Amino acid sequence: MSDVKAEVEKLHDWTLEDEKIKRTFKFDRYLDAISFVEKIGIYAESVQHHPKIVINHTAVTVSWTTFSKKQLTEKDIQGGKACENIYRLYENEMK
Ligand SMILES: C[C@H](O)[C@H](O)[C@H]1CNC2=NC(N)=NC(=O)C2=N1
């Protein structure tokens, strides 16, 4: 297994399929979901690596892959970790 694939296992809650990692994040309110997406957008622009994001009311599904290489790369792992960190901010605010 490649190092990148081994790293996916450490990202609990993310599933690996077809060279993509994916996770759905849940929010209490629609605008919390939108705010999460905006923060991911700011991260994505800062590193010039952009995920697919599907907003379904209060559920946000984020998928990372590297389309230029048609495979999962370290940048996708970093993207997944960034999403986790951003979501943790939201969870802490809710406590
Ligand atoms: C030039 C620019 O860095 C590339 O087009 C970037 C932009 N964002 C990207 N995002 C993702 N997810 N995969 C890429 O291959 C990619 N390429």
The ligand as a Tripos MOL2 file, in Angstrom:
@<TRIPOS>MOLECULE
LIG
   17    18     1     0     0
SMALL
NO_CHARGES

@<TRIPOS>ATOM
      1 C1         -2.7970   25.2750  -11.4170 C.3       1 LIG1
      2 C2         -3.5220   24.7480  -10.2190 C.3       1 LIG1
      3 O1         -2.6650   24.6290   -9.1460 O.3       1 LIG1
      4 C3         -4.1390   23.3900  -10.5160 C.3       1 LIG1
      5 O2         -5.0880   23.4880  -11.5540 O.3       1 LIG1
      6 C4         -4.7960   22.7970   -9.2910 C.3       1 LIG1
      7 C5         -5.9810   23.5660   -8.7910 C.3       1 LIG1
      8 N1         -6.7150   22.8090   -7.8260 N.pl3     1 LIG1
      9 C6         -6.7230   21.4710   -7.8480 C.2       1 LIG1
     10 N2         -7.4890   20.7900   -7.0230 N.2       1 LIG1
     11 C7         -7.5390   19.4560   -7.0480 C.2       1 LIG1
     12 N3         -8.3330   18.8260   -6.1960 N.pl3     1 LIG1
     13 N4         -6.7980   18.7530   -7.9100 N.2       1 LIG1
     14 C8         -5.9720   19.3280   -8.7800 C.2       1 LIG1
     15 O3         -5.3090   18.6480   -9.5530 O.2       1 LIG1
     16 C9         -5.9030   20.7570   -8.7610 C.2       1 LIG1
     17 N5         -5.1080   21.4200   -9.5480 N.2       1 LIG1
@<TRIPOS>BOND
     1     1     2 1
     2     2     3 1
     3     2     4 1
     4     4     5 1
     5     4     6 1
     6     6     7 1
     7     6    17 1
     8     7     8 1
     9     8     9 1
    10     9    10 2
    11     9    16 1
    12    10    11 1
    13    11    12 1
    14    11    13 2
    15    13    14 1
    16    14    15 2
    17    14    16 1
    18    16    17 2
@<TRIPOS>SUBSTRUCTURE
     1 LIG1         1 GROUP 0 **** ****
